[in-house]
Amino acid sequence: MLAKEQPYVRSIDIATELGFSKPSVSVAMKNLRQNGYVQMDDQGHITLTPSGQAIADTMYERHTLLSNWLIYLGVDPRTAAEDACRMEHTLSAESFDAIKRHITHGHELPD
């Protein structure tokens, strides 16, 4: 999501956005690099690899759908975003797909 708001993302941007310590983000970035999900250039700019982008796209779809659904149900937008963030990481693909089918009645969601 940060990459949509600014031209490049650095570890400090992630730490600030998520409220994590810089060392915690540094460890996470190292793990993501080792697993092939991100690349970092000499200036510290972080970019997603194709496999990292695929995961990010999936998580963004989950977050957007769940957050909007909770808001539609009357949940405060801030609470909906926080709850969607937790839900998007724990729902199985089967459960998410069932929720998505129910919400969209089988139609594609607009971007």
Rosetta blueprint (number, residue, H / E / L):
1 M L
2 L H
3 A H
4 K H
5 E H
6 Q L
7 P L
8 Y L
9 V E
10 R L
11 S H
12 I H
13 D H
14 I H
15 A H
16 T H
17 E H
18 L H
19 G L
20 F L
21 S L
22 K H
23 P H
24 S H
25 V H
26 S H
27 V H
28 A H
29 M H
30 K H
31 N H
32 L H
33 R H
34 Q H
35 N L
36 G L
37 Y L
38 V E
39 Q E
40 M E
41 D L
42 D L
43 Q L
44 G L
45 H L
46 I E
47 T E
48 L E
49 T L
50 P H
51 S H
52 G H
53 Q H
54 A H
55 I H
56 A H
57 D H
58 T H
59 M H
60 Y H
61 E H
62 R H
63 H H
64 T H
65 L H
66 L H
67 S H
68 N H
69 W H
70 L H
71 I H
72 Y H
73 L L
74 G L
75 V L
76 D L
77 P H
78 R H
79 T H
80 A H
81 A H
82 E H
83 D H
84 A H
85 C H
86 R H
87 M H
88 E H
89 H H
90 T H
91 L L
92 S L
93 A H
94 E H
95 S H
96 F H
97 D H
98 A H
99 I H
100 K H
101 R H
102 H H
103 I H
104 T H
105 H L
106 G L
107 H L
108 E L
109 L L
110 P L
111 D L
